[in-house]
Amino acid sequence: MAGSEAAWQAANMGVQVVLHEMRPKTQTFAHQTEYLAEMVCSNSFRSDDDEQNAVGLLHWEMRAASGLIMEMADRHALPAGGALAVDRDEFARAVTERLLAHPNITLSRDEIRTLPESVHWIIATGPLTSDALGQAIARETGTEALAFFDAIAPIVYFDTIDMSKAWFQSRYDKGETEAERKAYLNCPMTRAEYEAFIDALLAAEKTEFHEGETAGYFDGCLPIEVMAERGRETLRHGPMKPVGLTNPHAPDVKPYAVVQLRRDNALGTLYNIVGFQTKMKYGSQASVFKMIPGLEDASFARLGGIHRNTFLNSPTLLDDQLRLRSKPHIRFAGQITGVEGYVESAAMGLLAGRLAAGSVLGLSVAPPPRDTAMGALVHHITGGAEAKTFQPMNVNFGLFPPIDAKGGRRGRRDRYKAYTDRAKAAYTDWLRAEGRNAA
């Protein structure tokens, strides 16, 4: 995500860009294709509400800056209630085609194994930095990169789901069209079914970490087994919460828990199990997931998995231009900087591409102001966060400078609207200033 967006932004500013992608020559555990910007976990960019949600505001800012990731996400969007979900294969294919067609971009299918010593570089290696490059980064930074484990949810073939038990409905009936109402499938559970499912989940064989691997999990993408270990009711108050849903097969019976599946492609042939990231071994997954009513005979297009993510201690290593302090010709972008999420990663790529291109062209490009979503995020990772406890972070209004209540306490909706109004004005001014500098 970040590397694709960085290349696009720099190329559009008139800079010649060589984009390095090691796949398919060197593969990773999580990727399935050779496309750029392949989505390896969810197919959702989360909320698209740019007035009440910080990630929706980040969508708005990236669109305003002619971001490629958001343009292709909008073009290949799937119904998902208030969220922005995409057909993951068509999205990645479209991003790749646009980048390859750009006259200022050359694609090189090779692996970068060492830190380059000259020219301007952006390292945007995503959640799976190769071992060789990771070791080179660790040698340069003088410290081991922090790490955490990230998990992938399984994907089910729609035609193997029992629709006499499952039903289409977005939570709280969000969405007005039939397509929007079919964005989510729901599988209900009784209390007995839920308890049996939790028992099987806790007893299932899990992927064990290698000796010496002590990284934790990012709370926004916890494996379901980890959630269940925190308490038997945790899942029922998380991804399996039954609120806002009515089972048309038994409208008078309130489900004790509900498993949701979200449409994963435009054809509607694939659905991913929402929030069901897992570290269960493959042999256990099918048997446990087939305990879910409606999925007894399900076939899986992809089972879940777990992989190790590395990221920098950015507050100590990067400046506010996303440059490595010890080698300022190298910038970092995306998840390796300690942001979490597709949108946040792409946003750091957008910023790194513009900052690097500005350096090449001799322009003075400043990061966006802290009042903006992008500015708040980059400030957090390059100095606002406490270095000793630094962990991956999604964009959220807690990163923004507080809003002045002006003599009265604001309700949450008014406060969030004030944040987004202020951010849009500041971001628009920043884009204008960038345009004047380029002129």
C-alpha positions in Angstrom: 0.0 0.0 0.0 2.6 2.6 1.1 5.1 1.9 -1.6 2.5 2.0 -4.3 1.1 5.3 -3.1 4.6 6.8 -2.5 5.6 5.9 -6.1 2.4 7.4 -7.5 2.8 10.7 -5.6 6.4 11.2 -6.5 5.9 10.3 -10.1 3.0 12.7 -10.4 5.3 15.5 -9.1 7.6 14.8 -12.1 10.2 12.6 -10.5 11.5 9.4 -12.1 10.7 6.4 -9.8 12.0 2.9 -9.7 9.6 0.7 -7.7 11.2 -2.5 -6.4 8.9 -5.5 -5.6 10.5 -8.8 -4.8 7.5 -10.9 -5.5 7.0 -13.3 -7.3 10.8 -14.1 -7.3 10.8 -14.0 -3.5 7.5 -14.8 -1.9 6.1 -14.1 1.6 3.9 -16.2 3.8 0.9 -14.0 3.5 0.8 -12.9 -0.2 -0.9 -14.9 -2.8 -0.3 -12.9 -6.0 2.4 -10.7 -7.6 0.1 -7.6 -7.6 1.2 -4.5 -5.9 -0.9 -3.3 -3.0 -2.2 -6.8 -2.4 -4.5 -6.9 0.7 -3.4 -9.8 2.9 -5.8 -9.5 5.9 -9.2 -7.8 5.6 -10.6 -6.4 2.4 -11.9 -3.3 4.3 -10.6 0.2 4.6 -13.0 0.6 7.6 -15.3 3.6 8.1 -15.8 6.0 5.2 -17.6 8.6 7.4 -15.4 11.7 7.1 -17.4 13.7 9.6 -17.5 11.3 12.6 -14.6 9.0 12.2 -10.8 9.6 12.1 -10.1 7.0 9.4 -12.9 8.3 7.3 -11.3 11.7 7.6 -8.0 10.2 6.4 -9.9 8.8 3.4 -11.0 12.4 2.6 -7.5 13.7 2.9 -6.0 11.1 0.6 -8.8 11.7 -2.0 -8.1 15.5 -1.8 -4.4 14.7 -2.5 -5.3 12.6 -5.6 -4.3 9.4 -3.8 -4.1 6.3 -6.1 -5.1 3.9 -3.3 -8.3 5.7 -2.5 -9.2 6.2 -6.2 -8.8 2.5 -6.9 -10.7 1.6 -3.7 -13.6 3.8 -4.7 -13.6 2.3 -8.2 -13.7 -1.3 -6.9 -15.8 -0.8 -3.8 -18.2 -3.4 -2.5 -21.3 -2.8 -0.5 -20.3 -2.8 3.2 -22.7 -0.6 5.1 -20.8 2.5 6.3 -17.4 0.9 5.6 -15.3 1.0 2.4 -14.6 -2.6 1.4 -13.2 -3.6 -2.0 -12.8 -6.6 -4.3 -9.3 -7.3 -3.2 -8.0 -8.9 -6.5 -9.5 -6.3 -8.8 -8.3 -3.5 -6.5 -4.7 -4.8 -6.5 -4.8 -5.5 -10.2 -6.0 -2.0 -10.9 -3.3 -0.4 -8.7 -0.6 -2.4 -10.5 -1.9 -1.5 -14.0 -2.0 2.2 -13.2 1.5 2.2 -11.8 2.9 0.3 -14.7 1.2 2.6 -17.2 2.8 5.7 -15.6 5.6 7.2 -17.8 7.7 8.1 -14.7 7.6 4.7 -13.0 9.8 1.6 -13.7 9.0 -1.6 -11.9 12.0 -3.8 -10.9 11.2 -7.4 -9.7 14.1 -7.8 -7.4 14.8 -8.0 -3.6 16.6 -5.2 -1.9 18.8 -6.9 0.7 20.9 -4.0 2.0 20.4 -0.3 2.9 21.3 1.7 -0.2 24.1 4.3 0.2 23.0 6.9 -2.2 20.1 8.6 -4.1 16.7 9.0 -2.4 15.0 5.8 -1.1 11.7 5.0 0.5 11.5 1.7 2.3 7.9 0.6 2.5 8.2 -3.1 3.0 4.8 -3.5 4.6 4.0 -6.1 7.3 6.6 -8.6 6.0 10.1 -7.1 5.6 12.4 -9.7 4.3 14.9 -11.3 6.7 18.0 -9.8 4.8 16.6 -6.3 4.7 15.3 -6.5 8.3 18.8 -7.5 9.5 20.3 -4.6 7.6 17.9 -2.2 9.2 18.6 -3.6 12.6 22.4 -3.2 12.1 22.0 0.4 11.1 19.6 1.4 13.8 21.7 -0.2 16.5 18.7 -1.9 18.0 16.4 -4.7 17.2 13.2 -3.6 15.5 10.1 -4.1 17.6 7.7 -6.7 16.4 4.3 -8.1 16.8 2.2 -10.9 15.3 -0.6 -10.3 12.9 -3.3 -12.8 11.9 -5.4 -13.4 8.8 -9.1 -14.3 8.7 -10.4 -17.2 6.5 -12.4 -16.8 3.4 -15.5 -19.0 2.5 -17.1 -19.9 -0.8 -20.6 -18.4 -0.8 -22.2 -21.4 -2.5 -21.2 -23.7 0.3 -23.0 -21.6 3.0 -26.3 -23.0 4.2 -28.8 -20.1 3.6 -31.5 -21.9 5.5 -29.6 -21.0 8.6 -27.7 -17.8 7.6 -29.2 -14.6 6.3 -28.3 -11.3 4.7 -28.4 -8.2 6.9 -26.1 -5.3 7.7 -26.0 -4.5 11.4 -28.8 -2.0 12.4 -30.0 -2.3 8.7 -27.3 0.1 7.5 -27.6 0.5 3.7 -30.6 1.3 1.6 -30.0 -0.8 -1.5 -30.3 -4.6 -1.9 -26.5 -4.8 -2.5 -25.8 -3.0 0.7 -28.2 -5.2 2.6 -26.3 -8.2 1.2 -22.9 -6.9 2.2 -23.0 -9.1 5.3 -24.0 -12.6 6.0 -25.0 -13.7 9.5 -24.8 -17.0 11.2 -26.7 -17.3 14.6 -25.6 -19.3 17.6 -27.6 -20.4 20.6 -25.9 -20.3 24.0 -25.1 -24.0 23.9 -23.6 -23.7 20.4 -21.5 -20.7 21.5 -20.2 -22.5 24.6 -19.3 -25.5 22.5 -17.5 -23.3 20.0 -15.5 -21.6 22.7 -14.5 -25.0 24.1 -13.3 -26.2 20.7 -11.5 -22.9 20.0 -9.6 -23.0 23.2 -8.7 -26.7 22.8 -7.6 -26.4 19.1 -4.0 -26.9 18.1 -2.3 -23.5 17.6 0.7 -22.2 15.8 3.5 -21.9 18.3 6.2 -19.2 18.1 9.8 -20.1 17.7 12.0 -19.9 20.7 13.0 -16.3 21.5 10.0 -14.8 19.7 8.3 -12.6 22.4 6.4 -10.1 20.3 2.8 -9.4 21.3 -0.3 -8.7 19.2 -1.7 -5.5 17.9 -5.1 -5.1 19.7 -6.9 -4.2 16.5 -6.2 -7.6 14.9 -6.2 -10.1 17.7 -6.6 -13.8 16.9 -9.9 -15.0 18.1 -8.2 -17.6 20.4 -6.4 -14.8 22.2 -9.7 -13.0 22.7 -11.4 -16.1 24.0 -8.5 -16.7 26.4 -9.3 -13.3 27.9 -12.7 -14.5 28.9 -15.5 -16.7 27.5 -17.8 -13.7 26.8 -15.1 -11.6 25.1 -16.0 -12.7 21.6 -19.7 -12.3 22.2 -19.0 -8.6 23.0 -16.6 -8.3 20.1 -16.8 -9.7 16.6 -19.7 -12.1 17.6 -22.0 -9.6 19.2 -25.6 -10.2 18.3 -26.9 -6.7 18.6 -28.6 -4.9 15.6 -29.6 -8.1 13.9 -32.8 -10.1 13.5 -32.9 -13.6 12.2 -35.7 -13.9 9.6 -35.7 -17.7 10.0 -36.7 -17.2 13.7 -37.6 -13.6 14.2 -38.8 -14.1 17.8 -35.6 -15.8 18.9 -32.7 -13.5 19.8 -29.4 -15.2 18.9 -26.9 -15.5 21.8 -24.1 -14.7 19.4 -23.7 -14.0 15.7 -20.8 -14.7 13.3 -20.7 -12.2 10.5 -19.2 -12.7 7.0 -18.5 -9.8 4.7 -18.5 -9.9 0.9 -15.0 -10.2 -0.4 -15.3 -9.8 -4.1 -17.6 -8.1 -6.6 -19.1 -11.4 -7.8 -20.3 -12.2 -4.3 -18.7 -15.6 -4.6 -16.4 -15.1 -1.6 -17.1 -14.0 2.0 -14.5 -13.4 4.7 -15.3 -14.2 8.4 -15.3 -10.8 10.0 -12.9 -10.4 12.9 -11.9 -14.1 12.8 -8.1 -13.7 12.5 -6.7 -17.0 13.8 -3.5 -18.8 14.8 -5.1 -22.2 14.7 -3.3 -24.8 12.6 -4.9 -25.5 9.3 -6.0 -29.0 10.4 -8.0 -27.5 13.3 -9.5 -24.5 11.5 -12.0 -26.3 9.2 -13.4 -28.5 12.0 -13.8 -25.6 14.5 -15.3 -23.1 11.9 -17.7 -25.8 10.7 -19.3 -25.7 14.1 -20.8 -22.3 13.1 -24.4 -22.8 12.1 -24.6 -22.4 8.3 -21.0 -23.3 7.8 -21.2 -27.0 8.5 -20.4 -27.9 4.8 -18.4 -24.7 4.0 -15.4 -24.8 1.7 -12.6 -22.4 2.3 -10.9 -20.4 -0.4 -8.3 -19.4 2.1 -7.7 -20.5 5.7 -6.4 -18.1 8.4 -2.9 -17.7 9.4 -0.4 -15.7 11.5 2.7 -13.9 10.5 5.4 -11.7 12.2 5.3 -8.0 11.6 8.3 -5.8 12.1 8.3 -2.1 12.8 10.7 0.6 13.8 10.8 2.5 17.0 10.1 5.6 14.9 10.0 8.2 17.7 13.8 7.6 18.2 14.8 6.7 14.6 12.8 9.0 12.2 12.5 12.7 11.9 9.3 14.5 10.9 10.1 14.1 7.2 10.1 10.3 7.8 13.8 10.2 7.2 16.2 7.8 9.0 18.2 10.2 11.2 21.4 8.3 10.6 20.9 8.1 6.8 18.6 11.0 5.8 18.6 9.9 2.1 16.4 6.9 3.3 12.8 7.4 4.3 10.4 4.9 5.7 6.7 4.6 5.0 3.8 2.3 5.9 3.4 -0.3 8.5 7.1 -0.5 9.2 6.9 3.0 10.7 4.5 1.9 13.4 1.1 2.8 11.9 -1.5 0.1 11.7 -4.1 -0.4 8.9 -4.2 -0.2 5.2 -5.3 3.4 5.1 -2.8 4.6 7.6 0.0 2.8 5.8 -1.0 4.2 2.4 -1.3 7.7 4.0 2.3 7.5 5.2 3.3 6.4 1.7 1.5 9.4 0.2 3.4 11.7 2.6 6.8 10.0 2.1 6.4 10.2 -1.7 5.7 13.9 -1.6 8.4 14.7 0.8 11.0 12.7 -1.1 10.0 14.2 -4.4 10.2 17.6 -2.9 13.8 16.9 -1.8 14.7 15.8 -5.3 13.1 18.9 -6.9 14.6 21.3 -4.3 11.2 22.2 -2.9 10.4 22.9 0.7 7.6 20.5 1.6 6.5 20.4 5.2 4.4 17.6 6.8 0.6 18.4 7.1 -0.3 20.3 10.3 -1.2 18.3 13.4 -4.8 19.4 13.1 -5.2 17.0 10.2 -5.5 13.2 10.4 -2.3 12.7 8.4 -0.4 15.3 10.4 -1.6 13.9 13.7 -0.5 10.4 12.7 3.0 11.4 11.5 3.5 13.5 14.6 2.6 10.6 16.8 5.0 8.1 15.2 7.9 10.6 14.9 7.9 12.2 18.3 4.5 12.4 19.9 4.5 8.8 21.2 6.5 7.6 24.2 9.4 5.7 22.7 9.7 3.2 25.6 6.1 1.9 25.1 5.7 2.6 21.3 3.3 0.2 19.6 1.5 0.2 16.3 -1.3 2.8 16.2 -4.5 3.3 14.1 -5.5 6.9 13.4 -7.9 8.2 16.1 -9.1 11.5 17.4 -7.0 11.0 20.6 -4.0 11.9 18.5 -5.4 15.3 17.5 -4.8 18.5 19.5 -7.9 19.0 21.7 -10.9 21.0 20.4 -11.7 24.2 22.3 -15.2 23.8 23.8 -15.7 27.6 23.7 -17.5 27.9 26.9 -19.6 24.8 26.8 -19.1 21.0 26.8 -19.6 19.5 23.4 -21.3 16.1 22.8 -19.3 13.5 21.0 -20.9 14.0 17.6 -20.4 17.7 17.8 -16.8 17.3 19.0 -16.0 14.8 16.2 -17.5 17.1 13.6 -15.4 20.0 15.0 -12.3 17.8 14.6 -13.1 17.0 11.0 -14.1 20.5 10.0 -10.9 21.9 11.5 -8.8 19.2 9.8 -10.3 19.7 6.4 -9.7 23.5 6.5 -6.1 22.9 7.6 -5.4 20.2 5.1 -6.9 22.3 2.2 -4.5 25.1 3.2 -1.6 22.7 3.3 -2.3 21.4 -0.2 -2.6 25.0 -1.5 0.7 25.9 0.1 2.3 22.8 -1.5 0.9 23.9 -4.9 2.4 27.4 -4.5 5.8 25.9 -3.6 5.8 23.6 -6.6 4.8 26.6 -8.9 
